[in-house]
Amino acid sequence: MNEKTTAGLEHLRDLIDGVDQQLLHLLRKRLDLVAQVGAVKHSAGVPIYAPQREASMLAKRRDEAQSMNISPQLIEDILRRLMRESYLNEKDVGFKQIKQDLGHVVVVGGQGKLGQLFSQMLVLSGYEVKCIDKNDWQDSAAIFDGAGLVIVTVPINVTCEVIRDKLTQLPENCILADLTSIKEAPLAAMLAAHSGPVVGLHPMFGPDVGSLAKQVVVVCHGRHQDAYQWLLQQIEIWGARIVEAEAERHDKAMQLVQAMRHFSTFVYGVNLCKEEADIDNLLQFSSPIYRLELAMVGRLFAQDPELYADIIFAQPGSQHAISDYLDNYRDALIMLQTGNRQAFVEQFQRVAAWFGDFAPQFQHESRTMLQSVNDMKSS
Ligand SMILES: C=C(O[C@@H]1C=C(C(=O)O)C=C[C@H]1O)C(=O)O
């Protein structure tokens, strides 16, 4: 490389640094505005996440980008990342308290990670929260006295037992709710233990989410919906979307969405371990999709085995879903063993037709994810 070109390059790089610094100032300005939005939302009780505003803003910026000869996807990516930052910043000012005269909240299992997250959100919304953990039952009568809401978030395998044995003496108008990832049995146990308002909740996220914006909370109605409607509204203010479901259908879906999926991820990990796969080496040869897949498998093993055992063992019906999967795996293996390439292709086409429009939609979505996996590489 000759001197002159290098000097030219250095000059351009200085200009780029200058533009990036301007970008930083603009980002600061945007974050300050978002903080103001957060304060206004807090006092008005407006949800942190505003999907319509986001959609219309993205559409306008995409159009403008197009007319400036900038890729619309580029501005969309940048704005989506900024909006994620906004949710975290808006959270700092706290949330409007929807129910002023509730009395306190008791979180049963308050030391668990999900219990801590919900306690934090409730405290950020002005509620007084008391926790009960497994060693605190001797004081429970005093803790429950005057409670307006009791949230049960203990391991699945003891949930029904705790409800049945410990939650029969709650104040009459107190709301009893649970956060268990299965719903039918805990809901029935709550309805039997308590004659006041009852609601089953299933937050469809782990405790490591930075914000509840865009997350889903499944609601299975129990009794006296009018009495706990404010709680659903409060959760919406935190940014989450409420999805109503019937307990039995929810549990059936969980056999596929959770039990079978986590189980196959578990087996994938077992297989890598038994094969003594060299992860460093695999990563070197990995495409972004493989890296993403490995990350999804690896992240399971960074978490609590008890939690996954609970989820997988929670419903007897999950065995059938998992065993059907094994049958399909075996059938597919037979195609391979018998060299039946044609059968493979035909099966593939059948499944593709069954996915229908979802297949291209998923391809599109995953492309963006894969690109960000690639962006994260630093060598
Ligand atoms: C800033 C707001 O809150 C959120 C963040 C947005 C942003 O960063 O642009 C847009 C919509 C909301 O989901 C708002 O409501 O305007």
The ligand as an SDF file (V2000), in Angstrom:
LIG
                    3D

 16 16  0  0  0  0  0  0  0  0999 V2000
  -40.7510    5.9410   23.0680 C   0  0  0  0  0  0  0  0  0  0  0  0
  -41.8740    5.2340   23.1700 C   0  0  0  0  0  0  0  0  0  0  0  0
  -41.9490    3.9630   23.7600 O   0  0  0  0  0  0  0  0  0  0  0  0
  -41.5500    2.7740   23.0960 C   0  0  0  0  0  0  0  0  0  0  0  0
  -40.2950    3.0100   22.3790 C   0  0  0  0  0  0  0  0  0  0  0  0
  -40.3110    3.6020   21.1310 C   0  0  0  0  0  0  0  0  0  0  0  0
  -39.0750    4.2010   20.5470 C   0  0  0  0  0  0  0  0  0  0  0  0
  -37.9820    3.9940   21.0760 O   0  0  0  0  0  0  0  0  0  0  0  0
  -39.2070    4.8970   19.5330 O   0  0  0  0  0  0  0  0  0  0  0  0
  -41.5200    3.6130   20.4260 C   0  0  0  0  0  0  0  0  0  0  0  0
  -42.6740    3.0570   20.9030 C   0  0  0  0  0  0  0  0  0  0  0  0
  -42.7330    2.3770   22.2270 C   0  0  0  0  0  0  0  0  0  0  0  0
  -42.8470    0.9850   22.0860 O   0  0  0  0  0  0  0  0  0  0  0  0
  -43.1710    5.7740   22.6650 C   0  0  0  0  0  0  0  0  0  0  0  0
  -44.2150    5.2570   23.0470 O   0  0  0  0  0  0  0  0  0  0  0  0
  -43.1410    6.7140   21.8730 O   0  0  0  0  0  0  0  0  0  0  0  0
  1  2  2  0
  2  3  1  0
  2 14  1  0
  3  4  1  0
  4  5  1  0
  4 12  1  0
  5  6  2  0
  6  7  1  0
  6 10  1  0
  7  8  2  0
  7  9  1  0
 10 11  2  0
 11 12  1  0
 12 13  1  0
 14 15  2  0
 14 16  1  0
M  END
$$$$
